[in-house]
């Protein structure tokens, strides 16, 4: 049965007079990938750094597997693995030397270090490069070693900050699959500002905007906000707005240029077809029809507005 690995209560932090995060509350259960989504500057890094014990919060509490991070940092950090966006690699070490160093740093028992390193090498698919210098690895394999150092002490909770940043498309797919693998038996928090990253790997989403939690729920719930919801049409002989609204499924009309309109619609697949058919039958002269999905910025704005009501 799943139990809570991470509990964040009323977390707030400020730099000088500026609050970076305010009253963040959430829980993460024992396995699977949770996405921490937010635009740049939204407060993601501050939240992650506090959860990982890198930064001390101004207010609130963080519990890792039931241990208060502020009161018992060493005990709590035994269950945390962290891969920051800028990998903490020593490029003149071999892969095995580096992971051995990381295991010792994480207080893995001396008798268990060799096995812990071998397991991390195997799980992250870098065992065949154990004697290669880190500087001679490709970006994708360096990223794998970055994940390996985060799991070498077998923590219950792993935090990955922008783990596919700077990788080519093939490497991205490989690293995503690796993340899903390591999340089978532990909780993973994946921070990103890229929507497709979250959709490809996460079961649950926490979204922070302007330092506040504006969404917390399943990927299915989140997807309701990013369905196709507007049509952009160019009409050679446009009718009055009421005529456009008369097409079934069209909910709003906004003129954005002399012959160009943005139409809010119900997201149904048949609505654009209905509109095209109406345009032909009533001689509106349809020149162009584009289906728009909500951009991430629009999703942020909508969720922020909803949250502040």
C-alpha angles and dihedrals in degrees: 000000000000118000133183115277099172127032121180117189125191092328114189133164135177135190108212103314096338119095109219094184131011129198099336113182127178146128131218121203129218105280145017135051121295117192120222101202128186142129119262110289093019094121100264096126093046090051092048094046091052093047090051093048094246092117129034113230124233092224141359136041138271121201121193112195088338095310119120105237094207095049099038107022097163094050091046094047091055085075097045128087117185132192109185121205091254103055114234094224126155098215096200092058122090115241091255094047091050095049091046089053090048092049091052091046089054091053096248107170112265093239090053100046097091093050093044091053092046091051093049091047090051097044093049095045097241101109091109089057096049093120097041120106112250091234089062095057124098119248091260093053092044086055090052090052088049089056091044091057089051093056102032092102091047097242123189091226129043126187119201119189113206091328096182097044112139096005126130119246095265092048090048091056091048094049092046090053090049091051091052089050096052090045091062091085105021142036116265125194111199117194119203144138091212114100097202089055091059094044092051098050115014134088094187136028135212112188124197123191126173090353096305134101105248099169137022120169149084125319088248091057091048092049089064087071096053102046118126102279109160139050121203110206134181114206125190093204106020119193125216116294093254090063091053089049090053091072109101111255097021109121106173140013126209122177109219099171136003094279100014129091138181110216122196110216142177097259092246114146092228096054096079088048090050090050092050090049092049090049092053095045093047098039098241089150100234106210100167139008122187125181110217126200121205110271117229089251090056091048090051091048093048094047092046091051092047090048094051097051 
